[in-house]
Amino acid sequence: MTMAEAIDDITTGERRAGGDRREPGGRREEDRRRARLYYAWAATWAIIGAIVVLFLFLTVIGAVDPDRAPAASIVVLVLAIAWLAHAWRRLLAPRGHVSRPDRERRGF
């Protein structure tokens, strides 16, 4: 940088060499995309769990007979196994239970 450029930067108040940090894209956009993906996966697993619980509830009250609906029973069984595997994997993850840091930070 020459002396003239330095003086020009001082007079215009512009010392940054890069562009405007408020431009769209970049790290913030990547963080938003990652957060949306995380919440979409969390919503998907919650819906799968809700379907399994609803099927079990309807079976217990007698509204659904698994013998008369074998295809639905198989689908729900596969969803239940997938949901349990997902839940088990999250419990065994290195970070452990997801809300533990929140409880420690809030003083519980």
Contacts in CASP RR format, 6 or more apart in sequence:
PFRMAT RR
TARGET T0000
AUTHOR 0000-0000-0000
METHOD contacts of the structure
MODEL  1
MTMAEAIDDITTGERRAGGDRREPGGRREEDRRRARLYYAWAATWAIIGA
IVVLFLFLTVIGAVDPDRAPAASIVVLVLAIAWLAHAWRRLLAPRGHVSR
PDRERRGF
1 9 0 8 1.000
9 15 0 8 1.000
45 83 0 8 1.000
45 86 0 8 1.000
48 79 0 8 1.000
48 82 0 8 1.000
48 83 0 8 1.000
49 79 0 8 1.000
49 80 0 8 1.000
49 83 0 8 1.000
51 76 0 8 1.000
51 79 0 8 1.000
52 76 0 8 1.000
52 79 0 8 1.000
52 80 0 8 1.000
52 83 0 8 1.000
55 64 0 8 1.000
55 72 0 8 1.000
55 76 0 8 1.000
58 64 0 8 1.000
59 65 0 8 1.000
59 66 0 8 1.000
64 72 0 8 1.000
66 72 0 8 1.000
66 73 0 8 1.000
90 96 0 8 1.000
90 98 0 8 1.000
91 97 0 8 1.000
END
